[in-house]
Structures are given as structure tokens and as C-alpha cells.
Amino acid sequence: MEEVLVKRENRPYFWNRLSGESLWEMPVLKPQFDPITDPLGICATPPPPVAPLTNGPIPMTKRRLSEDVNGPQAKKFILAGPWDLDVQTNVIILERPPSSYMHSHPEIEAYRCSFLSKLRQCYQELCHSRESIDAPKDSFNRWLMERKVIDTGFDPLLPSQCFPEISVGMYKEIINDIPIKLVRPKFTGDARKQLSRYAEAAKKIIESRDAESESRKVVKWNVDETFQWLRKTVGATYDDFQDRLAHLKQQCQPHLTETVRLFYIKSFSIWINDLSRFPYFKIPC
């Protein structure tokens, strides 16, 4: 910024060498602030006002409005629009008795965490041993949150007193992965393997469980038909295997669900719920 004296006006003006801009008044310097910690410059201190420099009295002549000493007034922008800042909340608060938990202790929390890990491992082993599937991903975490919503016990983490004892969410997730967890295959060979694995798993379940005669007949007939189609069909496409799998699931899944449901409701969910109640009488709350 360079200061140049105008003899006719008897006062200087300021010329910016970089931008070529000429101003009668000294421009206000921008506040210095750290762009990382304060990108908006909120915490920066405003610079002191700069008084205009004059070498003599300003002649009162008729000039343009831009020569006014005070400068043009800044325009005020008013943003008009349907701004509704009073947004109603959609939070649901459940009234519960006041908390009476003791202060957390490292040894108690370590014991609670170890038991929770054992309960998670037990859930995986039950799914693998009884249904020959892996536990659905994050199913145990969702079960834990679902139980704590309706839990009336005093343990801060483990469900201890939940009614009903059967978890609907866990039931749906396990039923959805029976007889096997279906994924979208990438190649035609993977689609053929998945169809064969589904047929074998469905036949194994219907033969090892106490199923109704009609369900056993329908599942076995559809599985045998699928195996015959796999042996006879040569050069089937990816879509052919996917369509055949969808048809087999549509025919067999209701009977498999009805067969597994009776066994699951009586033992599986209730067992997990009873195991979660075990440390309730040992951990001080």
C-alpha cells in the first residue's frame, strides 16, 4: 500500500500496487487469526480504528459522493425465509425409579466385562452347535440393547429381569440365517455352490428335527428336485442359479421356520436370558 499526495485535493490517497485499487481512506487490515484453531476468526481481537490522515483542511467543494469522508454506508442484508428454529423434539423419555447404583469399582467392572465376553462367546457356540450357523453380525449387541429397554433389574449393563423372556429381534435374525446365511455371490461358480449348500442344509435340518410329515415331504421333494437339476443342467447362467435358489427358499423356508421355531422358543432364547441373570446375584449393584 503506497500513499500518494494529490496536490489539487490537498490530501493523499492510498494505492495498492498488487491490485491497482485506489482509496481515499486507509483500508482496514484484516484481523490475524489461526485458520486451524479459529477458522472463522471469532476469537481474534478487532483492530483499532484507523483515523484518516490529512495534511490540511478539506475543501468543501461539490464532488462525487465517493469523496465523502465518512464513506458510503454499508448495506444491511436481511435474510427473509421460512426459518423455524423452534424444532419440536421427538425424544421419548421412559419414567423409571431413581438410580441407586454404587460407585463403579475396577474389579467389579472387570468381572462384569469378562462375564459379558463369556456370554457373547456362549451365544456364538450355541448358534454353531444347534443351528450350524454363525451368530448374526452384531446380533448380540442388538439383543443387549433390546433387553435393557424393558429390563427392570438393577444391573447397569446385564439384563436381569426382562419380560417376556423371548427376544423377538434375536429370533428373527437367527431364523433369517437358517439353514445358511445367504449372500450375493460374485461369480457363477459361487452361485452354484450356494444353491447346493442351501439344499444340503435344508435336508439336514428337516431330517434331524421332529418335523411334521407334510413339511418333511415338501422339503425333501424340493431338495431332490434341485439336486437333479444341478446334475442335469450344464452351462447354466448366474441368473439361473439365483432364480432356482429363490424358488427353493420360497418352497422350503416356511416349513424350516416352523420346524426350528418350536425348538428355538423353548430353549435357545430362554437359555441366553437365564445366563444373563446369573451374575445378578453375585455382582454388587
N, C-alpha and C positions, 0 to 999 in steps of 0.2 A: 504494500500500500504506500503510495507516494503522495505527498502534499504539494499542491501547485497553487501559486498565488495568482489570482485574477485581478489585474490592475483596474479594469473597468468596474468590477463589483466591489473592489477593495476588500476582498476576503478570499481565503483559499478554498479549494475543493480537493477532494481525495480521489485519486486514480489508481485502479487496480491493474497492475501490469499483466497479471495472468489472464484475467477475464476481460480486460478492457472496459470495465464499468467505472463510471464517474458519478460521485455522490457529493452533495454539498455538506453532508454531515459524516462524521467518523462512524463507520459501521460498528455495530456491537459484536464483539468477539463471541464465538460460540463457547459455551461452558465446557471445560475439560472434565471428562469422566472416563471411568474404566468401562470399555464396551463388554467386558466379560462379567464382572460383578454387578454393574449397574448399566445395562444396555439402554435404558430409557432416560438416563440422566436425572433420575428422581432425587438421588442423594447429593447431587452436585450443588455447590453454593452458587447463587446467581452473581454475575459480575457486577461491580459498582457502576452506576450510570456515568456515561461519559459526557461531559459538558462540551458544547460546540465551541471551537476555537475561532476567535475573530480578532483581527488586527485593528479594527476601528469601528465606528458606528455604521450600522447597516442602513443604507439609503432607502427611504420609503418611496420606492418607485413602483409603477404599475408593471408588474411582471406576471409570469405564469404562476399558477397555483403550486407548481412543484418547487418554487423558491421559498415557500413558507418555511419559517424557521422551525416550527414545531413538526413539520412534515405531515403527510396525509394520514388521516385516521384509519386504523386497521378495520377491515370489515369483520363483523361478527357473524359466524356461521351458526345457524340454529338447525339442528338435525331433528326434523319432524317425522315421526313414523309410529307404527303400532308397537311401541316398546312396552312390554308388560314385564316389569321386574319383580312383581309380587307373584311368584310361581307357587302354586299350592303343592304341598308335599304329598307323596304317595307312600310314605313310610307307615307301616303297621306296627304298633307297639303292643306287645302282649304283656299284660299285668301278671307279675309273679311276686312271690313273697320276697322280702329283703334278703340280700345275700348275707350268709353267716359263715363264709369261708375263713379258715385260718390263714395266717401268713404263709406264703409258699416257702418250703424248705428244700434245699438242693437234693437231699437224699430221697425225700418223698417224691419230688418231681422226676428224679431219675428212675425210681421204681415204677411210677405211672407210665413213663415213656417206654420202659422196657416191656411192660405188660402190653402196651398198645402195639408194639412191634411184634410181639408173640401172637397177639390176636389177628394182626394183619397176615402173618405167615400161616396161621391156622386156617384162615379163610381161603388162602391160595391152595393149601393142601386139600381142603375139603372139596373145592371145585375140581381139582385134578383127580382125586381118588374116586369121588362119587359120580361126577358127570363127565370125566375125561376131557375137561376143558381148562384153560387158564382163566383165572379170575378177570373179569372185565376191567379194562383200564380205569383207574380212579373210582372204581365201584365202591371200594371200602371207604374212601373219603366222603363220597356222597351219602353212603349209609350212615356214617358217623354224624353228618350234619342233619340228616333227616331224623335220626333218633333224638338228637339233642333238642330239636324244636318241640317235641312232645314229651321230653323227659321231665319227670317230676322229682328226681333224686337230687342229691346234694353234691355229687361229684362234679367238678368243673369241666371235666373232659370226657370221661367214660359214661355211656348210657347205663343207668342202673334201674330205673323204674319207668318202663315205657309200655303203654297200652294203646293199640294192640301189639302183641309181641312179634307179629309177622310184618316184615318190611316189604311194602308193595314195590318200592323202587328197586331193591335188590332182586326181588322175584322177577320183575320184568327184564332186568338186564341179563340174568342168568338164562331165563327162558329164551331170550333172543339169540344167545350163543349156542343153543342146543339144536342139533347134535354137534356142530362145529361152528366156529366163528367164520362167517363169510366175508371175504374181501374182494375187491375188484382186481382180477388178475391182469397182468401186463401183456402176457403172451398167450397164444392159443394152447400151448402145452400146459401152462398153469391152469387155464380154464378146464381142460380135460381132467387134470389131477384133482382139482377141487370138486368137480362133479362126482368122481369116483370116491373120494374121501367122504363126501356127504352121504352117498348111498350106503357105504360100508358102516358109517357111524349110526345112521338111522336103523339099519338092520340089527346092529349090535344092541342098541337101546331097547328095541321092541322085543328082542329075544331074551334079554337079561332081566326085564321088569315084568311085573304081574299086570299085563295089559289085557284089555278086553279082546275077545275073539275077533270082533269086527275090525278093530284097529290093527290087530296083528295081521289080519288078512289083507287089508288095504295097503299097509306099508310094505309087506313082503312082495305083493304083486307089483307095485310100482318100482321097487328096488330091482327085482328080477328083470323087469322090462327095460330098466335103464342099463343094466349090465349087458343085456342082449343087444341093445342099440349101440353101446360102446364097442362091442366085439364086431358087429357087422358093418358099422359106419366107418368108412375110410375117407380121409381128406375133408373132414367136417371143419367148418369155419369157426371163428371166435364167437360169432353171434349164435351159431347153432348150439354150442355148449352152454352159453348163458341162457338161452331160451329153454333148453332142456332142464337146467338147474332150477329155473324159476317154476317150471311146471312140476318138477318133483317136490319142491318145497311147498307149493300150493296144495298138493295132494297129501303130503305126509306130515307137515308141521302141526296141523290141528290135533292129529292123533298122538304125536310125540309129546305135545304140550300137555294133553290130558293125562298121558301116562306118567310123565315126570312130575306133574303138579301135585298129585296126591302124596308122593314120596317127599317132595320138597317141603310142602307146607307142614307136614307132621314132624320133620326132624331138622331140616337144614337151617332155616331162618331162626327157629326157636333155640337151636343149639348155639348159634352165634350170639343171640341175645342173652342166653344164660351165661355164656363165657364172659361177656362184658360186665355182668353183675358180680362176678367172683371177687374182684379186688375192692368192691364197695364196702365189704365188712372188714377189710384189712388196712385200707389207706385212710388215715385220719383226715377228715374234711372240716 
